[in-house]
C-alpha cells in the first residue's frame, strides 16, 4: 500500500514539474525571438494538461479501490485491527486533496487553452511582421546591408548571436544589428519605451589617500609565485608608499580627485598566455615586469582608487561582461571601469573577447609596455605600407596610452617603477661599510656569464667578485671558480650585498632592468658595456619584432648604446661608467678609477615612491584619450570663405624659436598647459627628442597640433614653394633643398622619434619638473 501511495505521489510531482516547465519560459512579448518557441509549444501544453487530468482520474479510482480493500481487511481482523480509522483517514484525506488538485488542473486547462489561442493569433501577426522585414536603405547606416548579408551566412558561427536572440530570421538580424550593435537603424515596429530624461548622475565618490595596504594584498590573490613575489615587494615598501602619499597629499592641498574604477589585468600571468614568468621567479628569471606591476598596484591603491585585479581570462570575461561565445559580440552591458591597465597579452585577450566593444572602449586602456611603441609601428595602415609592422604593434591607440619602464621616447607615457629610498642614517652606514675591492655581477642566469672569462679575469686582479647565479645542485660551469656565488638571494639579502659592494658590473644583458638603479641607490658604481654600433631592431635579434626602432641619431638619447641607456644619459658619471669592453686597457683603467672614486647613494626623484605617485596622479587626472581634438582642415578641404585664425605662436625675443604668445587670448584647454610650449627646428640628422633635449627641454607630442599649420613655417622664416598634407611620422617638416613643406595628415603619427637627413622637423618642446621628466613645471 505504501508503495502504491508513493508511486501515485511521485507521478503527481512529475506531472506538475512537466507542466511547470511549459510556463518557465519567458512570457510572450518579452522577446520577439521567443514567439515561435511559444507558439509551437501550445499544443504540447494542452496535451500535457489532458494527460495530467486523465492520470489524476485513474489515480483517484485506484485510491478508492485501495480504501475499500483497506476497510474490508481491517473489519475481518477484529481485535487485531486496533486502528482501522487511523489508517483509512489519511487515505481519505489524500483523496480529497487529489480531487481538489484535479479540479484546479481542469480550471487551469481551460484558462491556458484560452491564453494559447490568443497567443497563437498574436504570434501569427508577429510572424507576419518578422517575415516582412526588409533591409532599410538609410544613408546614415551605409554598412547595414553588408552586415545583414554577413549575418545570413555566419550567424551560427558564434553562440553569442543566439544569446542575444538571433534565430536566423531577417528581423532578428536587423534587431541585433540595430539594438546590440549599431550598423542598422531601429525598426519602427519595435516596442521602445519613450525616452524619459534621466536624472543627473549622483556625484562621484572622491579618492582619499589610503593608510593601509592590507586590502590590496587581498585583492592581488594567491596561487602563483609571481603574485607572492609582488605581495612581498609591496609589504617591504609599504611604509615608503605611505610616507610618500602623505607628502603628495600636502602638495595637493585638499584638491578634489574623483575616485576611478580601475581594472588591472596582468595578461602575461594568465595561463592562456603561457605564464612563463611564475615558474622562473624562484630560478633567477627576469623580474623587472613584476617589479613594475607591483609598484603600479601599490600606487593606484594608495591614491585611493577602486581596483579589481585579474590574472585569468575567466575573471577578465566576468568583470567585462563578455557574453558566452567566441568573442564576436559586444559586451552585455556598459563597461563598468573608467580605466584598464594591462599589457600586450591582455590587450590581445580583450580584443578577442570584447567584439565591437573593444573599439568603443579602447580609449580607456593603458598598456604597460616595457620597451615602448613608436607611432610609426602603432598605426596599422602606415606600418603595413612602410614596413614597420611587427607582432606587437598596429593597435591604432594614442601613443601616450603605452606606458614604459624608462622614458625611451616622449611619444609614450613614462610609467616607471620605484627603488627603495635610504634615510640619512642608512646612507652614512653604507658609506662607512663599503668594501672598495668588492664587485657584484649583474646576471642571475648562468647563460649571461658565458664568454665573459676575459673581463672577469681582469676584474679578478683588483676585486673580489660575487655572483647571485641560480643553481639547484651543481655550480654552473659558466661561473669561474674564483667567483663567490651566493646562489639566488631573497631581495633583502641582495640589498645587503649591494650595500657592501663598491662595483655593480653588467655584461650587456638583461637590457634596461631595475637592478642597476637599485645598485646606484645603495652606493654602488654601475659599470656597463658600450655597444658599437648601438643595438636596435635593425641589427639585433632581441629587439627584432618589437614596435620600436630606437634609432641612432648622432649623440641622440634613447638609442640602445649600452645595457642601460637611462643610467648612461640621465645619471652618468661618477655613478655610471660606460666603456668599451673590447678595449682591455679602457676596461682596466675604468676599474682602477672606480676603486678610487667616492660616491654617495643616489636615486633619481622620478624613481622614488613620491615621484611615481606624482606621475600616476597627473596621468589619471589629466590624460583623456576618449575625447580627441581634430586637426585643422587641409587646404583642399577649406572653403574660400574660411580664414585661418591668427597663429597663437610668436617669435621668442632672441628670434630663435616660437613660444605661446601672451596676446593669444584665452589659452585652449590642454595638458600639459600650452604656456610651456616652445617650437624649435631640428637639424637634418636629429629626432625631435634629441632637438628638444639639446635645448634643455622635452619633446611633447600633444603640442604637435598647434604647430601643424602653414603659418608656422612663415613665422620661422622657412620658405615653402608648396605645402602638402601627407601621412608620415616625420611631419610636420621641411625639405629645405627644394623648399617643400609637409604637414601631418594623421594625428596618430605625430612622433618625437625618427629622422631623415632630407628633412628638418618642426619640434614641440616643453619644460619639465626637477627630477621628473614626465611632467612640466605646472603639470601637477
C-alpha positions, 0 to 999 in steps of 0.5 A: 500500500505504501508503495502504491501511495508513493508511486501515485505521489511521485507521478503527481510531482512529475506531472506538475514539474512537466507542466511547470516547465511549459510556463518557465519560459519567458512570457510572450512579448518579452522577446520577439525571438521567443514567439515561435518557441511559444507558439509551437509549444501550445499544443504540447501544453494542452496535451500535457494538461489532458494527460495530467487530468486523465492520470489524476482520474485513474489515480483517484479510482485506484485510491478508492479501490485501495480504501475499500480493500483497506476497510474490508481487511481491517473489519475481518481482523477484529481485535487485531485491527486496533486502528482501522480509522487511523489508517483509512483517514489519511487515505481519505484525506489524500483523496480529497486533496487529489480531487481538489488538485484535479479540479484546479488542473481542469480550471487551469486547462481551460484558462491556458487553452484560452491564453494559447489561442490568443497567443497563437493569433498574436504570434501569427501577426508577429510572424507576419511582421518578422517575415516582412522585414526588409533591409532599410536603405538609410544613408546614415547606416551605409554598412547595414546591408553588408552586415545583414548579408554577413549575418545570413551566412555566419550567424551560427558561427558564434553562440553569442548571436543566439544569446542575444536572440538571433534565430536566423530570421531577417528581423532578428538580424536587423534587431541585433544589428540595430539594438546590440550593435549599431550598423542598422537603424531601429525598426519602427515596429519595435516596442521602445519605451519613450525616452524619459530624461534621466536624472543627473548622475549622483556625484562621484565618490572622491579618492582619499589617500589610503593608510593601509595596504592590507586590502590590496594584498587581498585583492592581488590573490594567491596561487602563483609565485609571481603574485607572492613575489609582488605581495612581498615587494609591496609589504617591504615598501609599504611604509615608503608608499605611505610616507610618500602619499602623505607628502603628495597629499600636502602638495595637493592641498585638499584638491578634489580627485574623483575616485576611478574604477580601475581594472588591472589585468596582468595578461602575461600571468594568465595561463592562456598566455603561457605564464612563463614568468611564475615558474622562473621567479624562484630560478633567477628569471627576469623580474623587472615586469613584476617589479613594475606591476607591483609598484603600479598596484601599490600606487593606484591603491594608495591614491585611493582608487577602486581596483579589481585585479585579474590574472585569468581570462575567466575573471577578465570575461566576468568583470567585462561582461563578455557574453558566452561565445567566441568573442564576436559580440559586444559586451552585455552591458556598459563597461563598468571601469573608467580605466584598464591597465594591462599589457600586450597579452591582455590587450590581445585577450580583450580584443578577442573577447570584447567584439565591437566593444573593444573599439568603443572602449579602447580609449580607456586602456593603458598598456604597460609596455616595457620597451615602448611603441613608436607611432610609426609601428602603432598605426596599422595602415602606415606600418603595413605600407612602410614596413614597420609592422611587427607582432606587437604593434598596429593597435591604432591607440594614442601613443601616450596610452603605452606606458614604459619602464624608462622614458625611451621616447616622449611619444609614450607615457613614462610609467616607471617603477620605484627603488627603495629610498635610504634615510640619512642614517642608512646612507652614512652606514653604507658609506662607512661599510663599503668594501672598495675591492668588492664587485657584484655581477649583474646576471642571475642566469648562468647563460649571461656569464658565458664568454665573459672569462676575459673581463672577469679575469681582469676584474679578478686582479683588483676585486673580489667578485660575487655572483647571485647565479641560480643553481639547484645542485651543481655550480654552473660551469659558466661561473669561474671558480674564483667567483663567490656565488651566493646562489639566488638571494631573497631581495633583502639579502641582495640589498645587503650585498649591494650595500657592501659592494663598491662595483655593480658590473653588467655584461650587456644583458638583461637590457634596461632592468631595475637592478642597476638603479637599485645598485646606484641607490645603495652606493654602488658604481654601475659599470656597463658595456658600450655597444658599437654600433648601438643595438636596435631592431635593425641589427639585433635579434632581441629587439627584432619584432618589437614596435620600436626602432630606437634609432641612432641619431648622432649623440641622440638619447634613447638609442640602445648604446649600452645595457642601460641607456637611462643610467648612461644619459640621465645619471652618468658619471661618477655613478655610471661608467660606460666603456668599451669592453673590447678595449682591455686597457679602457676596461682596466683603467675604468676599474682602477678609477672606480676603486678610487672614486667616492660616491654617495647613494643616489636615486633619481626623484622620478624613481622614488615612491613620491615621484611615481605617485606624482606621475600616476596622479597627473596621468589619471587626472589629466590624460583623456584619450576618449575625447580627441581634438581634430586637426585643422582642415587641409587646404583642399578641404577649406572653403574660400570663405574660411580664414585661418585664425591668427597663429597663437605662436610668436617669435621668442625675443632672441628670434630663435624659436616660437613660444605661446604668445601672451596676446593669444587670448584665452589659452585652449584647454590642454595638458600639459598647459600650452604656456610651456610650449616652445617650437624649435627646428631640428637639424637634418640628422636629429629626432625631435627628442634629441632637438628638444633635449639639446635645448634643455627641454622635452619633446611633447607630442600633444603640442604637435597640433598647434604647430601643424599649420602653414603659418608656422613655417612663415613665422620661422622664416622657412620658405615653402614653394608648396605645402602638402598634407601627407601621412608620415611620422616625420611631419610636420617638416621641411625639405629645405633643398627644394623648399617643400613643406609637409604637414601631418595628415594623421594625428596618430603619427605625430612622433618625437622619434625618427629622422631623415637627413632630407628633412628638418622637423618642426619640434614641440618642446616643453619644460619639465619638473626637477627630477621628473621628466614626465611632467612640466613645471605646472603639470601637477 
